[in-house]
Amino acid sequence: MSKKQYKKKKSFWNRIRFNYKLLFLNESTLEEVWSFRISQLSGFTSVLLFACSLIAVTAIVIIKTPIRNYLPGYLDKEVRNEIIRNVLRADSLEAALQTHSLYLKNMSEILAGDIVPDSIPYPDSIDFINANYDIQRSEYEEDFVKAFEEEEKYSLTGLTANPIATEGLFFYKPVNGIISSHYDKDGGHPGVDLVAAPKENVLATLDGTVIYTGYDAEYGNVIALQHKNGFISIYKHNEVLLKAMSTRVVAGEAIAIIGNTGELSTGPHLHFELWYRGESVNPEDCIAF
């Protein structure tokens, strides 16, 4: 660095550090009222600190107060949750409206004599679980079943009364919860009650098709799924049903939200039933809760 450049740099540094005195005088008496000294460097530093403080205070006010809700593109957590609940309610109301519309249409046709009551396939209650829901087999499946039955004709495993075909099936837990009431077929409780956290998702235990959705005075919002090998699973006392009739679902997919609906419910829980070929089975024999 040359001597000229050194002097220029030193001169710049001295200039920004040079103190200026600002005086406030009484105009009448020319008496000094107030004064202070400030340099260019300290003035710039003060302005920078003030700007940073202003930005920090503004950010804290926006984050910690409801003012943030007025920012474009921002939605509060409560607002988002309310939107989701409204969407679920709208979907449930739409499904209920379709069910009631079909019911009224069937009733009007029955009263007009245009349709025989027993020919209506749409279920109006949960009594449908006593029906036979075997899936129609194809010609290939019929041949396979006949060949298998011929091979197993003298097998001792065929002596078991009403065996449950669970081989190769993995049952998902319908909800992560604690069993509050166990299976008691003779006592009129053909399922298990599972207590879980509020708003917990209810999951499909197997791949299947929704064969019933509706509201029952005793059991609240009910949804039922038909699975392969003759299984039917029923989920009761739900807060909201997420699937419509005839919808295909996969194992582990959310189909409802746990709730406390129906006269027989004493708190938020899921009543889960598992049926096999028209007979109720103990879910604890198939699922590790």
Disulfide bonds with the S-S distance in Angstrom:
none
